[in-house]
């Protein structure tokens, strides 16, 4: 049942359209919409609706979804409990939540610029001018406790046990300094959930003198001492490891020519819904003298990307060879045969190009040397048939092939996320900035926590049937915008109306998935608002 009620504040009456219904046998107000004062209602009935005095647009979906996920993890309270007693009005939990919101939604925009117009102001009462100074209170001990409590919250949220992966992201970040001749290069070891590659603990290390992956894995196991941790390694790291623990890794293709020669008919689709165009052949083979489970995979997407890259490499090489030949013929290049061969080797030094190009020289004296070459079409076909799109994975697990592939691809997803969150280089917020180990540790914590939140969101979207990368997910959410209309005051504060942009089916699904209508009564505040004392 709908009715109109009035609330009298400061001598003025504000009217609402109220809908009532019985809930559990008792009458309850189930919705309330602000209509305005009697004068405003009269003008609206006469068609005299005033235009807004100002309007501004801002992104809504990405900030709101990250904030909803932080609330789901009870992030602020957990961080404040982890760091202990504080005297500041704005707690470290709030500052860290602000840092994560900013990093996850606008990593390339300065914090002050982002905060000025961000919808985050609707959800979080923070103090940006003192933000970085407050984060300096994060000691190494507090950072460790924060990672632990957030990891506990993630595992509790997932409810899927503690199976985890240990991975290495060697290209984590480049920290630029005031000195243009010096910068800090950092790699990052992580323990992440098997389900969703959600970071739980991290260990940053300087790239100069970086530890072998085996030593890094031991460090990670000391930080996350659960038994069920699987090492994930690349083909280049395989020789460093003692495979005496759970592992999923890649092997150099050149070590398994028999597998590469298997016909396409030997492979089966892995999971067409999650891995379109991915096929695999599951078998056993000798690895470092031991019979292991190996899986040959072929990805159409990877195949096409490698074929395009090879075509570009081959085109560049043949153009450079043609230029060298023209220089030899015109006499502008008069090197001897040794110098010409060295130039040819430079041009064709890519391994794949070397396999298909056959250059030859005629003549012996400078000025008489001529160059010819040919492309071996059969060798090109072998590259397409035996190498492009393929990987050889090895594991001691009896997981389904789809889970082995998911575990190995965790590093790829994390690498992509960190490239987005940190950009090509991380610059300090002041001209004379110096990246001390403490500041790098704080920056790393914020970045890892932003990755934790966004990977948790990506995992939720994946379970809802939306196979998106973190960047694709956040871009789709950022496309859900909000227009804020402010109307001239008729007494009290100016009225405000918030309108969300039209949403695509995917955006609507994400909007519903993350429960954005329920955030702090946001839906109720979208309609015209009376003065604060009347609400």
C-alpha positions as CSV (number, residue, x, y, z in Angstrom):
1,X,0.0,0.0,0.0
2,X,1.3,3.5,-1.0
3,X,0.8,6.7,0.9
4,X,2.2,10.2,1.2
5,X,3.7,11.3,4.5
6,X,5.3,14.6,5.6
7,X,8.2,15.3,7.8
8,X,8.5,18.8,9.3
9,X,12.0,20.2,9.8
10,X,12.9,23.8,10.5
11,X,9.4,25.1,9.7
12,X,9.3,23.3,6.3
13,X,7.5,20.1,5.4
14,X,9.1,17.5,3.2
15,X,6.9,14.9,1.6
16,X,7.7,11.2,0.8
17,X,5.9,8.5,-1.1
18,X,5.9,5.5,1.3
19,X,5.1,1.9,0.3
20,X,4.0,-0.4,3.2
21,X,3.5,-4.1,3.3
22,X,3.2,-6.9,5.9
23,X,6.5,-8.6,6.7
24,X,6.3,-11.6,9.0
25,X,2.7,-10.6,9.7
26,X,3.7,-7.1,10.8
27,X,3.2,-3.8,8.8
28,X,6.5,-2.4,7.6
29,X,7.7,0.4,5.4
30,X,9.5,-1.4,2.5
31,X,10.4,1.7,0.4
32,X,10.5,5.4,0.7
33,X,10.9,8.0,-2.1
34,X,11.4,11.7,-1.5
35,X,9.0,13.9,-3.4
36,X,9.9,17.4,-2.3
37,X,8.2,20.4,-0.6
38,X,4.6,21.4,-1.4
39,X,6.0,24.1,-3.7
40,X,8.3,21.7,-5.5
41,X,5.5,19.2,-6.0
42,X,3.2,21.9,-7.3
43,X,5.8,23.1,-9.8
44,X,6.4,19.5,-11.0
45,X,2.6,19.0,-11.5
46,X,2.5,22.2,-13.6
47,X,5.4,20.9,-15.7
48,X,7.7,23.5,-14.2
49,X,10.6,21.3,-13.2
50,X,13.8,23.3,-12.6
51,X,16.9,22.3,-14.5
52,X,19.9,21.2,-12.4
53,X,22.4,24.0,-11.6
54,X,25.4,21.7,-12.2
55,X,26.2,18.2,-13.3
56,X,29.3,16.1,-13.1
57,X,30.1,12.5,-14.2
58,X,32.4,10.0,-12.5
59,X,33.1,6.3,-12.7
60,X,31.1,4.3,-10.2
61,X,31.2,0.5,-10.8
62,X,34.9,-0.2,-10.3
63,X,35.2,1.8,-7.0
64,X,31.9,0.5,-5.7
65,X,32.8,-3.2,-6.5
66,X,36.3,-2.9,-4.9
67,X,34.7,-1.3,-1.8
68,X,32.1,-4.1,-1.7
69,X,34.8,-6.7,-1.7
70,X,36.8,-4.9,1.0
71,X,33.7,-4.8,3.2
72,X,33.1,-8.5,2.5
73,X,36.6,-9.2,3.8
74,X,36.0,-6.9,6.8
75,X,39.2,-5.3,5.7
76,X,39.3,-2.1,7.8
77,X,38.5,-3.8,11.1
78,X,40.9,-6.7,10.4
79,X,43.8,-4.4,9.6
80,X,43.2,-2.2,12.6
81,X,43.1,-5.3,14.9
82,X,46.4,-6.5,13.3
83,X,48.3,-3.3,13.8
84,X,47.2,-2.7,17.4
85,X,46.2,0.4,19.3
86,X,46.3,3.7,17.4
87,X,45.9,7.4,18.4
88,X,45.1,8.9,15.0
89,X,41.6,9.9,14.1
90,X,41.9,8.1,10.7
91,X,43.1,4.6,11.4
92,X,45.7,2.6,9.4
93,X,42.9,0.3,8.3
94,X,41.1,3.2,6.7
95,X,44.3,4.6,5.1
96,X,45.2,1.2,3.7
97,X,41.6,0.7,2.4
98,X,42.0,4.1,0.6
99,X,45.3,3.0,-0.8
100,X,43.9,-0.2,-2.2
101,X,40.8,1.5,-3.6
102,X,43.0,3.9,-5.4
103,X,45.6,1.4,-6.7
104,X,42.9,-1.0,-7.9
105,X,40.9,1.5,-9.8
106,X,43.2,4.4,-10.9
107,X,46.8,3.3,-10.5
108,X,48.0,5.9,-13.1
109,X,46.2,8.9,-11.5
110,X,47.7,10.8,-8.5
111,X,45.8,10.1,-5.3
112,X,44.7,13.7,-4.7
113,X,43.3,14.1,-8.2
114,X,41.5,10.8,-8.0
115,X,40.0,11.5,-4.6
116,X,38.7,15.0,-5.5
117,X,36.0,13.6,-7.8
118,X,35.9,9.9,-6.8
119,X,32.7,8.2,-5.6
120,X,35.0,6.7,-2.9
121,X,34.2,9.8,-0.9
122,X,30.7,8.3,-0.5
123,X,32.0,5.2,1.1
124,X,35.1,6.1,3.0
125,X,35.9,9.0,5.3
126,X,39.6,9.4,4.8
127,X,42.3,12.1,5.1
128,X,44.3,12.1,1.8
129,X,46.7,15.0,2.7
130,X,48.2,12.9,5.5
131,X,47.8,9.6,3.7
132,X,51.4,8.7,2.9
133,X,52.7,9.9,6.2
134,X,50.2,7.6,7.9
135,X,51.3,4.6,5.9
136,X,54.9,5.2,7.1
137,X,53.7,3.7,10.4
138,X,53.5,0.3,8.7
139,X,56.5,-1.4,10.2
140,X,57.7,-4.8,8.8
141,X,56.0,-6.5,11.7
142,X,52.7,-4.8,11.0
143,X,53.0,-5.5,7.3
144,X,53.5,-9.2,8.0
145,X,50.5,-9.3,10.4
146,X,48.3,-7.5,7.8
147,X,49.2,-10.0,5.1
148,X,48.3,-12.8,7.5
149,X,45.0,-11.4,8.6
150,X,43.9,-10.6,5.0
151,X,45.0,-14.1,3.8
152,X,42.8,-15.6,6.6
153,X,39.9,-13.5,5.4
154,X,40.4,-14.6,1.8
155,X,40.6,-18.3,2.8
156,X,37.5,-17.9,5.0
157,X,35.6,-16.2,2.2
158,X,36.5,-19.0,-0.3
159,X,35.9,-21.9,2.0
160,X,38.0,-24.1,-0.2
161,X,40.9,-25.2,2.0
162,X,44.4,-24.0,1.9
163,X,45.7,-25.5,-1.4
164,X,48.1,-22.9,-2.7
165,X,50.7,-22.1,-5.4
166,X,54.2,-20.6,-5.1
167,X,55.0,-18.4,-8.1
168,X,57.7,-15.9,-9.1
169,X,57.0,-12.6,-10.9
170,X,60.5,-11.4,-11.7
171,X,59.4,-8.2,-13.5
172,X,57.3,-6.9,-10.6
173,X,58.3,-3.2,-10.7
174,X,60.9,-0.6,-11.5
175,X,61.1,2.2,-8.9
176,X,62.4,5.4,-10.4
177,X,64.4,7.8,-8.2
178,X,65.5,11.4,-8.2
179,X,68.8,10.3,-9.6
180,X,68.2,9.5,-13.4
181,X,71.2,7.1,-13.4
182,X,69.7,4.9,-10.6
183,X,66.6,2.9,-10.1
184,X,65.4,0.0,-8.0
185,X,64.4,-3.2,-9.9
186,X,62.2,-5.6,-7.9
187,X,61.0,-9.1,-8.3
188,X,58.2,-10.6,-6.3
189,X,57.6,-14.1,-5.0
190,X,54.1,-15.0,-4.0
191,X,52.0,-17.7,-2.5
192,X,48.6,-17.6,-4.1
193,X,45.4,-19.6,-3.8
194,X,45.1,-22.5,-6.3
195,X,41.5,-21.3,-6.9
196,X,41.8,-17.9,-8.5
197,X,45.5,-17.1,-8.0
198,X,44.6,-14.7,-5.2
199,X,47.8,-13.5,-3.4
200,X,48.1,-14.6,0.3
201,X,51.8,-13.7,1.2
202,X,54.6,-12.0,-0.7
203,X,58.3,-11.6,-0.7
204,X,59.9,-8.8,-2.7
205,X,63.6,-9.0,-3.7
206,X,66.0,-6.8,-5.6
207,X,66.5,-8.0,-9.1
208,X,70.3,-7.4,-8.9
209,X,71.6,-10.6,-7.3
210,X,68.2,-12.2,-7.4
211,X,68.0,-15.6,-5.6
212,X,67.4,-18.8,-7.5
213,X,63.8,-19.8,-7.7
214,X,64.5,-22.8,-5.4
215,X,65.8,-20.4,-2.7
216,X,62.8,-18.1,-3.2
217,X,60.4,-21.0,-2.9
218,X,62.0,-22.0,0.4
219,X,61.5,-18.4,1.6
220,X,57.8,-18.5,0.6
221,X,57.3,-21.8,2.3
222,X,58.6,-20.3,5.5
223,X,56.1,-17.4,5.2
224,X,53.2,-19.8,4.4
225,X,54.1,-23.1,6.0
226,X,51.1,-25.1,4.9
227,X,51.9,-28.6,3.5
228,X,49.8,-28.1,0.4
229,X,51.9,-25.6,-1.6
230,X,52.7,-26.4,-5.2
231,X,55.7,-24.8,-6.9
232,X,54.9,-23.2,-10.3
233,X,57.9,-22.7,-12.5
234,X,58.8,-21.7,-16.1
235,X,60.9,-23.6,-18.6
236,X,63.9,-21.4,-17.7
237,X,63.6,-22.3,-14.0
238,X,63.2,-26.1,-14.4
239,X,66.9,-26.8,-14.0
240,X,67.1,-24.9,-10.7
241,X,64.6,-27.1,-8.8
242,X,64.7,-30.3,-6.8
243,X,61.4,-31.8,-7.8
244,X,61.0,-33.4,-4.4
245,X,57.8,-31.4,-3.6
246,X,54.6,-30.7,-5.4
247,X,55.1,-28.9,-8.7
248,X,53.5,-27.7,-11.9
249,X,56.0,-26.4,-14.5
250,X,57.0,-26.0,-18.1
251,X,59.8,-27.8,-19.9
252,X,61.9,-26.6,-22.8
253,X,60.2,-27.7,-26.0
254,X,63.5,-28.8,-27.5
255,X,63.9,-31.6,-24.9
256,X,60.7,-33.4,-26.1
257,X,60.8,-33.6,-29.9
258,X,58.8,-36.8,-29.8
259,X,55.9,-35.0,-28.1
260,X,56.0,-32.1,-30.5
261,X,55.7,-34.5,-33.5
262,X,52.5,-36.0,-32.2
263,X,49.6,-35.4,-34.7
264,X,46.8,-32.9,-33.7
265,X,44.4,-35.9,-33.6
266,X,46.3,-37.1,-30.4
267,X,45.1,-34.0,-28.5
268,X,41.7,-33.6,-26.9
269,X,39.9,-30.3,-26.0
270,X,40.6,-29.3,-22.4
271,X,37.5,-27.3,-21.4
272,X,35.9,-25.5,-24.3
273,X,34.0,-23.1,-22.0
274,X,37.0,-21.9,-20.0
275,X,39.8,-22.6,-22.5
276,X,38.5,-22.0,-26.0
277,X,40.8,-23.5,-28.6
278,X,43.0,-25.4,-26.1
279,X,43.8,-29.0,-26.6
280,X,46.1,-31.4,-24.7
281,X,47.8,-34.8,-24.8
282,X,48.3,-36.3,-21.4
283,X,51.1,-38.9,-21.1
284,X,54.3,-39.8,-19.2
285,X,57.9,-39.2,-20.3
286,X,61.4,-39.1,-18.9
287,X,62.2,-35.8,-17.1
288,X,65.8,-35.6,-15.7
289,X,65.9,-39.3,-15.7
290,X,62.6,-39.9,-13.9
291,X,59.3,-40.9,-15.5
292,X,56.9,-38.0,-14.9
293,X,53.4,-37.0,-15.9
294,X,53.8,-34.6,-18.9
295,X,51.0,-32.7,-20.8
296,X,51.5,-31.4,-24.3
297,X,49.1,-28.4,-24.8
298,X,48.3,-26.5,-27.9
299,X,46.6,-23.1,-27.8
300,X,45.1,-21.6,-31.0
301,X,45.4,-18.1,-29.5
302,X,49.1,-18.6,-28.7
303,X,49.7,-20.3,-32.1
304,X,48.2,-17.3,-33.9
305,X,50.2,-14.8,-31.8
306,X,53.5,-16.6,-32.3
307,X,52.8,-17.0,-36.1
308,X,52.2,-13.2,-36.3
309,X,55.3,-12.4,-34.4
310,X,57.4,-14.9,-36.5
311,X,56.0,-13.3,-39.7
312,X,57.1,-9.9,-38.5
313,X,60.6,-11.2,-37.5
314,X,61.0,-12.9,-40.9
315,X,59.8,-9.8,-42.8
316,X,62.3,-7.6,-40.8
317,X,65.2,-10.0,-41.5
318,X,64.5,-10.3,-45.2
319,X,64.2,-6.5,-45.5
320,X,67.6,-6.1,-43.8
321,X,69.2,-8.7,-45.9
322,X,67.8,-6.9,-49.0
323,X,69.3,-3.7,-47.7
324,X,72.7,-5.4,-47.1
325,X,72.6,-6.9,-50.6
326,X,71.9,-3.5,-52.1
327,X,74.7,-1.9,-50.1
328,X,77.1,-4.6,-51.3
329,X,76.0,-4.2,-55.0
330,X,76.3,-0.4,-54.9
331,X,79.7,-0.5,-53.1
332,X,78.6,1.5,-50.1
333,X,79.4,-1.5,-47.9
334,X,82.8,-2.9,-48.6
335,X,83.4,-5.3,-45.7
336,X,85.3,-8.6,-46.2
337,X,83.5,-12.0,-46.0
338,X,84.0,-12.2,-42.2
339,X,82.4,-8.8,-41.7
340,X,79.5,-9.6,-44.0
341,X,78.9,-13.0,-42.3
342,X,78.9,-11.2,-38.9
343,X,76.3,-8.8,-40.2
344,X,74.2,-11.7,-41.5
345,X,74.4,-13.4,-38.2
346,X,73.2,-10.3,-36.5
347,X,70.2,-10.0,-38.8
348,X,69.2,-13.6,-38.5
349,X,70.1,-14.2,-34.8
350,X,66.5,-15.0,-33.8
351,X,66.3,-18.8,-33.4
352,X,63.2,-19.2,-35.4
353,X,64.5,-17.1,-38.3
354,X,67.8,-19.0,-38.3
355,X,65.8,-22.2,-38.9
356,X,64.1,-21.0,-42.1
357,X,66.5,-18.5,-43.7
358,X,69.5,-19.8,-45.8
359,X,71.8,-16.9,-46.9
360,X,74.8,-17.5,-49.0
361,X,77.7,-15.3,-50.3
362,X,79.4,-15.2,-53.7
363,X,82.7,-13.6,-54.3
364,X,85.7,-13.2,-52.0
365,X,87.0,-9.6,-52.3
366,X,85.4,-6.5,-50.9
367,X,83.3,-4.8,-53.5
368,X,82.7,-8.1,-55.3
369,X,80.8,-9.9,-52.6
370,X,77.1,-10.6,-53.4
371,X,74.4,-11.9,-51.1
372,X,71.5,-14.3,-51.9
373,X,69.1,-16.1,-49.6
374,X,66.0,-18.3,-49.6
375,X,63.2,-19.1,-47.2
376,X,62.8,-22.8,-46.5
377,X,59.0,-23.4,-46.8
378,X,59.3,-26.9,-45.3
379,X,61.0,-25.5,-42.2
380,X,58.3,-22.8,-41.9
381,X,55.6,-25.6,-42.0
382,X,57.5,-27.5,-39.3
383,X,57.5,-24.5,-37.1
384,X,53.7,-24.2,-37.5
385,X,53.1,-27.9,-37.0
386,X,55.5,-28.7,-34.2
387,X,56.2,-25.5,-32.2
388,X,53.7,-22.7,-32.5
389,X,51.1,-22.7,-29.8
390,X,52.6,-25.6,-27.8
391,X,53.9,-26.0,-24.3
392,X,55.0,-29.1,-22.4
393,X,53.9,-29.1,-18.8
394,X,55.1,-31.4,-16.1
395,X,53.5,-32.2,-12.7
396,X,53.4,-34.7,-9.9
397,X,49.7,-34.1,-9.3
398,X,46.9,-36.2,-10.6
399,X,44.7,-33.1,-11.2
400,X,42.5,-32.8,-14.2
401,X,44.3,-31.2,-17.2
402,X,42.2,-28.1,-16.8
403,X,43.5,-27.6,-13.2
404,X,47.1,-28.1,-14.2
405,X,46.7,-25.5,-17.0
406,X,45.0,-23.1,-14.5
407,X,47.9,-23.5,-12.0
408,X,50.5,-22.9,-14.6
409,X,48.7,-19.8,-16.0
410,X,48.5,-18.2,-12.5
411,X,51.9,-16.6,-13.1
412,X,50.7,-15.1,-16.4
413,X,47.6,-13.6,-14.8
414,X,49.6,-12.2,-11.9
415,X,52.3,-10.7,-14.2
416,X,49.5,-9.0,-16.3
417,X,47.9,-7.6,-13.1
418,X,51.1,-6.2,-11.7
419,X,52.1,-4.6,-15.1
420,X,48.8,-2.8,-14.9
421,X,49.0,-1.9,-11.2
422,X,52.6,-0.6,-11.3
423,X,52.9,0.7,-14.8
424,X,56.2,0.8,-16.7
425,X,57.9,2.5,-13.7
426,X,56.8,3.6,-10.3
427,X,57.7,7.3,-9.6
428,X,57.7,8.7,-6.1
429,X,55.2,11.4,-5.1
430,X,57.8,14.2,-4.7
431,X,60.6,15.5,-6.9
432,X,63.3,14.5,-4.4
433,X,61.8,11.1,-3.7
434,X,64.1,8.3,-2.6
435,X,62.8,4.7,-2.7
436,X,64.1,3.3,0.6
437,X,63.5,-0.4,1.4
438,X,60.8,0.7,3.8
439,X,58.9,2.6,1.2
440,X,59.3,-0.2,-1.4
441,X,57.8,-2.6,1.2
442,X,54.8,-0.4,1.8
443,X,54.3,0.1,-1.9
444,X,54.6,-3.7,-2.4
445,X,52.0,-4.3,0.3
446,X,49.5,-1.9,-1.3
447,X,50.0,-3.4,-4.7
448,X,49.7,-7.0,-3.5
449,X,46.6,-6.2,-1.5
450,X,45.1,-4.5,-4.6
451,X,45.9,-7.7,-6.6
452,X,44.4,-9.8,-3.8
453,X,41.1,-7.9,-4.0
454,X,40.9,-7.8,-7.8
455,X,41.8,-11.4,-8.2
456,X,39.1,-12.4,-5.7
457,X,36.7,-10.3,-7.8
458,X,37.9,-12.0,-11.0
459,X,37.4,-15.4,-9.3
460,X,33.8,-14.5,-8.4
461,X,33.2,-13.3,-12.0
462,X,34.7,-16.5,-13.4
463,X,32.4,-18.6,-11.2
464,X,29.5,-16.6,-12.6
465,X,30.4,-17.6,-16.2
466,X,32.4,-14.4,-17.1
467,X,35.9,-15.3,-18.2
468,X,37.7,-12.0,-17.8
469,X,41.2,-10.9,-17.0
470,X,41.5,-8.4,-14.1
471,X,42.0,-5.5,-16.5
472,X,39.0,-6.5,-18.5
473,X,36.9,-6.9,-15.4
474,X,37.9,-3.5,-14.0
475,X,37.4,-1.8,-17.4
476,X,33.9,-3.2,-17.6
477,X,33.0,-2.1,-14.1
478,X,34.5,1.4,-14.8
479,X,32.1,1.7,-17.7
480,X,29.3,1.9,-15.1
481,X,29.3,5.6,-14.5
482,X,27.3,8.0,-12.3
483,X,26.0,11.4,-13.2
484,X,25.5,13.7,-10.2
485,X,22.9,16.5,-10.7
486,X,22.7,19.3,-8.2
487,X,19.5,21.5,-8.3
488,X,19.3,25.0,-7.0
489,X,18.4,25.3,-3.3
490,X,14.8,26.0,-2.3
491,X,15.7,26.1,1.3
492,X,18.4,24.1,3.1
493,X,21.1,22.2,1.2
494,X,20.9,22.0,-2.6
495,X,19.0,18.9,-3.8
496,X,21.1,16.2,-5.4
497,X,20.1,13.4,-7.8
498,X,22.4,10.5,-8.8
499,X,21.8,8.6,-12.0
500,X,23.7,5.5,-13.1
501,X,24.5,5.1,-16.8
502,X,22.8,2.5,-18.9
503,X,24.5,-0.9,-18.4
504,X,25.3,-3.7,-20.9
505,X,24.2,-7.2,-20.1
506,X,27.8,-8.0,-18.8
507,X,27.9,-4.8,-16.7
508,X,24.4,-5.5,-15.3
509,X,25.6,-9.1,-14.4
510,X,28.6,-7.6,-12.6
511,X,26.5,-4.9,-10.9
512,X,24.3,-7.7,-9.5
513,X,27.2,-10.0,-8.7
514,X,28.9,-7.5,-6.4
515,X,25.6,-6.2,-4.9
516,X,26.2,-2.6,-5.8
517,X,22.7,-1.5,-5.1
518,X,23.0,-2.4,-1.4
519,X,26.1,-0.4,-0.7
520,X,25.5,1.9,2.3
521,X,21.9,2.5,1.2
522,X,23.3,4.0,-2.1
523,X,20.1,3.1,-4.1
524,X,17.9,5.1,-1.7
525,X,20.3,8.2,-2.1
526,X,20.0,8.2,-5.8
527,X,16.6,10.0,-5.7
528,X,16.3,13.7,-4.9
529,X,17.5,14.4,-1.3
530,X,16.0,16.9,1.2
531,X,18.2,18.7,3.8
532,X,20.3,16.3,5.9
533,X,18.1,17.0,9.0
534,X,15.0,15.8,7.2
535,X,16.5,12.4,6.1
